[in-house]
Amino acid sequence: MSKKKTILRVENFSKSYEEGKRAVDQLSFDVKEGEVFALIGRSGCGKTTTLKLLSGQMRPDEGAAYVHGERILGPHERLLAGHDKIALVEQDYNLFNHQTVADNIKYPIRRTTKKYQEYRLNELLRICQLEEYRDTRPKELSGGQKQRVAIARAIADEPPILLLDEPFSHLDMALRSDLRRMVKNIAIEANISVVFVTHDTHDALAMSDRIGVMSRGKLIQIATPEEIYKQPKNKYAAHFFPHCNVIEAEELKKLGIDKPSGKYMARPEWLEMIEAESADHTAVLRHIDYFGNASYGEWEVDEGSKLWVHHDSFATFHIGDKKGIALKPDVDWWALDN
Ligand SMILES: Nc1ncnc2c1ncn2[C@@H]1O[C@H](COP(=O)(O)OP(=O)(O)OP(=O)(O)O)[C@@H](O)[C@H]1O
């Protein structure tokens, strides 16, 4: 990824809707050609505003963004809001409901030759698995199908950058997985850079090359999915992944682990249950979250801290079970910034 050229550069983007309250606060990051970049953060942290600024629908109060070195103009600087090289798919898809899927997809390339339109349409119907819906109108489609039409239309005239706002939020798990694969393939096959915002960490982990974690308008960490998962910057970033153990050094001391003061994190699979007789600490199972392929148990240790532990699908633990608990060899509690 590092050898690829930067296509999008964002420098100190800031935007306020109200005096003194920045929705986006001095955001800087870059995106490489063909890269999938996720912006994650809690509701209201400024994700959609960032996409609107990037797409040229909104003007930043400060800072600027550049595509291949060319500044993205705000709506006041152009006849039509938006940017030729950037396509935005918003949460409500904005499809033409009275036109067929084919007409929707061909709209951005309507000024090209009929032959090219037909060729590109067929290619997009194939990539987005929409062949059988070519003559269907959007109102007869499911949410996932509409989403695929919106993406096909957005990439019809081959923009180098695709922005997606919460692309899979209305879809069930199986469809999400199909669409994630589709978007990733689009990025690889067509060398399109994808910037998408989500509050779903599974989407971010599964699809992106890098993730930017946003909090209150600021980017607090930009890293690969693996780094964000294993080495989150602080408690906020750590807790994006559920069943996370964050614990103060004083609490760790009670578990026999000596660390300088501060907060520490362990993912549930870094811990393991062992025979109580051979452990210094005993834990009682208080709660189970069952997921089929695995479960997460909340274990109360020595009548004190509660820790989440990953159990594989063959585990047969029951509420009230008493076991020993240990950190797996070769892993360590990760120090978080305060
Ligand atoms: N049109 C607006 N007028 C005033 N304030 C706004 C407007 N749009 C957004 N905001 C505020 O700006 C902040 C950032 O909003 P934004 O929609 O960018 O967040 P978000 O991270 O996309 O949220 P969500 O995940 O809920 O969509 C929020 O505090 C929101 O209330």
The ligand as a Gaussian input file, in Angstrom:
#p B3LYP/6-31G(d) Opt

LIG

0 1
 N      -27.119000      20.838000       9.497000
 C      -26.640000      20.894000      10.751000
 N      -26.878000      21.960000      11.554000
 C      -26.382000      22.032000      12.808000
 N      -25.634000      21.070000      13.371000
 C      -25.371000      19.981000      12.631000
 C      -25.862000      19.838000      11.295000
 N      -25.428000      18.643000      10.799000
 C      -24.705000      18.071000      11.787000
 N      -24.672000      18.863000      12.879000
 C      -23.951000      18.590000      14.140000
 O      -22.587000      18.390000      13.830000
 C      -22.038000      17.302000      14.554000
 C      -21.491000      16.261000      13.599000
 O      -22.582000      15.707000      12.856000
 P      -22.365000      14.579000      11.747000
 O      -23.674000      14.305000      11.113000
 O      -21.235000      14.966000      10.870000
 O      -21.914000      13.345000      12.661000
 P      -21.862000      11.785000      12.330000
 O      -20.615000      11.285000      12.979000
 O      -21.989000      11.555000      10.872000
 O      -23.147000      11.244000      13.088000
 P      -24.058000       9.937000      12.761000
 O      -23.169000       8.738000      12.943000
 O      -25.127000      10.027000      13.800000
 O      -24.558000      10.099000      11.349000
 C      -23.161000      16.808000      15.462000
 O      -23.007000      17.399000      16.719000
 C      -24.419000      17.293000      14.786000
 O      -25.427000      17.533000      15.731000

